[in-house]
């Protein structure tokens, strides 16, 4: 079952990191860490990229 976060009005969501940023189409300058692929804990390289 999928639940869209927009349907949960009390959900407090704050993004913490961008994943797969090496493949980005729209670069963002928001001060959040940008990972090349996935965090090392999830099997990725954990390598960060410059903003």
C-alpha positions as CSV (number, residue, x, y, z in Angstrom):
1,X,0.0,0.0,0.0
2,X,1.3,3.5,-0.8
3,X,0.5,6.5,1.2
4,X,1.4,9.9,-0.3
5,X,3.0,12.2,2.3
6,X,0.8,15.1,1.2
7,X,-2.2,13.2,2.6
8,X,-0.7,13.3,6.1
9,X,-1.2,16.9,7.3
10,X,0.6,16.4,10.6
11,X,3.7,14.8,9.1
12,X,6.7,16.9,9.9
13,X,9.1,16.4,7.0
14,X,12.5,18.0,6.6
15,X,14.9,16.8,3.9
16,X,18.3,15.9,5.2
17,X,20.3,14.7,2.1
18,X,20.2,14.4,-1.7
19,X,20.9,10.9,-3.1
20,X,22.0,10.0,-6.6
21,X,23.1,13.6,-7.1
22,X,25.6,12.5,-9.8
23,X,22.6,12.0,-12.1
24,X,20.9,15.3,-11.3
25,X,19.1,17.3,-13.9
26,X,18.3,20.3,-11.7
27,X,21.2,21.4,-9.5
28,X,20.2,22.7,-6.1
29,X,22.0,25.0,-3.8
30,X,20.3,24.4,-0.5
31,X,23.2,23.5,1.8
32,X,22.2,19.9,2.2
33,X,24.8,17.1,1.6
34,X,24.7,15.7,-1.9
35,X,25.7,12.1,-2.3
36,X,27.0,10.7,-5.5
37,X,24.9,7.6,-5.2
38,X,23.7,6.1,-1.8
39,X,25.0,6.3,1.7
40,X,27.5,3.6,2.6
41,X,25.1,2.1,5.1
42,X,22.8,1.3,2.1
43,X,25.5,-0.2,-0.1
44,X,26.5,3.0,-1.9
45,X,29.9,4.7,-1.9
46,X,28.8,7.4,0.5
47,X,30.9,9.8,-1.5
48,X,29.7,13.4,-1.3
49,X,29.7,16.0,-4.2
50,X,30.3,19.7,-4.2
51,X,27.4,22.0,-4.2
